[in-house]
């Protein structure tokens, strides 16, 4: 079966989940890097699992997702936290409908892992195009080979192992922060031109 992201995420019965411990780490990491930001793109917000990161901050959050499957849940979550939130559902992940530097930062938590190998670089380029800084948490297992990215490398459907530091280096993006923990990479990158 060929992986079509739009069809897959609109037909999937249950959203991805993470342990409470992982979610707390993700929220803490996001909060560390969104201080003093006013306009944020949450790329692939799903059900709003990490929305607590924006709680009690004076921020406007734009969500962009390719699936409307969980739109009602994510809107309810944003309302429960009194967030200034708007959700855009689109079919494109390589060409986002925003102007250059429209956002102070973009947040992509457990989303880049699901991008097809022929899209990962263009998606990362789009995120850095539309925002000054990109905050990422993704599955990362450097002990596995990155040579054949077309293979699914864990038991979850359509999860791909990418060498994010190498992608950033190849595209001359500056990594502000990087650490690896529990087979996840936490990193922040930006264009050197900004």
KAMO-V518655 format. One record per residue. N is the residue number from 0. RES is the residue in one letter. PHI is phi in degrees with one decimal (999 if undefined). Layout:
n: {N | N}
res: {RES | RES}
phi: {PHI | PHI}
//
This chain:
n: {0 | 1 | 2 | 3 | 4 | 5 | 6 | 7 | 8 | 9 | 10 | 11 | 12 | 13 | 14 | 15 | 16 | 17 | 18 | 19 | 20 | 21 | 22 | 23 | 24 | 25 | 26 | 27 | 28 | 29 | 30 | 31 | 32 | 33 | 34 | 35 | 36 | 37 | 38 | 39 | 40 | 41 | 42 | 43 | 44 | 45 | 46 | 47 | 48 | 49 | 50 | 51 | 52 | 53 | 54 | 55 | 56 | 57 | 58 | 59 | 60 | 61 | 62 | 63 | 64 | 65 | 66 | 67 | 68 | 69 | 70 | 71 | 72 | 73 | 74 | 75 | 76 | 77 | 78 | 79 | 80 | 81 | 82 | 83 | 84 | 85 | 86 | 87 | 88 | 89 | 90 | 91 | 92 | 93 | 94 | 95 | 96 | 97 | 98 | 99 | 100 | 101 | 102 | 103 | 104 | 105 | 106 | 107 | 108 | 109 | 110 | 111 | 112 | 113 | 114 | 115 | 116 | 117 | 118 | 119 | 120 | 121 | 122 | 123 | 124 | 125 | 126 | 127 | 128 | 129 | 130 | 131 | 132 | 133 | 134 | 135 | 136 | 137 | 138 | 139 | 140 | 141 | 142 | 143 | 144 | 145 | 146 | 147 | 148 | 149 | 150 | 151 | 152 | 153 | 154 | 155 | 156 | 157 | 158 | 159 | 160 | 161 | 162 | 163 | 164 | 165 | 166 | 167 | 168 | 169 | 170 | 171 | 172 | 173 | 174 | 175 | 176 | 177 | 178 | 179 | 180 | 181 | 182 | 183 | 184 | 185 | 186 | 187 | 188 | 189 | 190 | 191 | 192 | 193}
res: {X | X | X | X | X | X | X | X | X | X | X | X | X | X | X | X | X | X | X | X | X | X | X | X | X | X | X | X | X | X | X | X | X | X | X | X | X | X | X | X | X | X | X | X | X | X | X | X | X | X | X | X | X | X | X | X | X | X | X | X | X | X | X | X | X | X | X | X | X | X | X | X | X | X | X | X | X | X | X | X | X | X | X | X | X | X | X | X | X | X | X | X | X | X | X | X | X | X | X | X | X | X | X | X | X | X | X | X | X | X | X | X | X | X | X | X | X | X | X | X | X | X | X | X | X | X | X | X | X | X | X | X | X | X | X | X | X | X | X | X | X | X | X | X | X | X | X | X | X | X | X | X | X | X | X | X | X | X | X | X | X | X | X | X | X | X | X | X | X | X | X | X | X | X | X | X | X | X | X | X | X | X | X | X | X | X | X | X | X | X | X | X | X | X}
phi: {999 | -83.4 | -77.7 | -111.3 | -55.7 | -62.9 | -63.6 | -61.5 | -73.3 | -84.0 | -109.1 | -63.6 | -71.6 | -124.1 | -72.8 | -64.8 | -129.7 | -142.1 | -65.3 | -60.4 | -62.3 | -63.5 | -59.9 | -61.6 | -63.6 | -63.3 | -61.7 | -61.8 | -65.2 | -59.5 | -58.3 | -60.9 | -106.4 | -104.5 | -56.7 | 68.3 | -98.0 | -110.2 | -130.6 | -123.7 | -100.0 | -99.2 | -87.3 | 76.7 | -71.2 | 59.2 | -100.8 | 82.4 | -54.8 | -105.4 | -62.5 | -59.6 | -61.6 | -95.9 | -62.8 | 62.3 | -112.3 | -87.1 | -129.3 | -106.8 | -117.6 | -104.5 | -98.1 | -127.6 | -141.5 | -96.6 | -122.9 | -96.5 | -55.4 | -113.8 | -58.6 | -62.9 | -63.3 | -69.4 | -68.8 | -63.1 | -62.8 | -64.1 | -65.4 | -64.2 | -101.9 | 54.0 | -82.8 | -86.4 | -134.1 | -131.1 | -117.2 | -112.9 | -106.7 | -137.3 | -95.3 | -107.2 | -114.8 | -96.6 | -132.8 | -75.5 | -83.1 | -130.7 | -74.3 | -56.3 | 54.2 | -65.5 | -117.0 | -68.4 | -156.0 | -114.9 | -125.1 | -131.7 | -106.2 | 57.8 | -117.0 | -63.5 | -57.9 | -95.9 | -79.2 | -63.5 | -53.9 | -81.2 | -114.2 | -55.6 | -68.2 | -66.9 | -66.7 | -64.2 | -64.6 | -63.8 | -61.9 | -77.4 | -69.8 | -86.6 | -142.9 | -74.6 | -151.4 | -124.9 | -104.1 | -132.6 | -128.6 | -150.3 | -63.1 | -156.5 | -132.7 | -64.7 | -71.9 | -84.6 | -71.9 | -93.3 | -61.9 | -112.6 | -77.0 | -78.0 | -91.3 | -74.1 | -113.8 | -148.1 | -77.0 | -79.3 | -67.5 | 55.4 | -116.0 | -119.5 | -94.0 | -117.4 | -90.8 | -59.0 | -59.3 | -68.3 | -60.6 | -63.2 | -60.9 | -63.3 | -99.9 | 60.1 | -93.7 | -88.0 | -91.9 | -81.9 | -145.3 | -155.4 | -148.3 | -117.5 | -154.9 | 51.4 | 58.3 | -130.4 | -107.0 | -110.5 | -149.9 | -129.9 | -131.6 | -152.6 | -74.3 | -69.4 | -79.9 | -94.0}
//
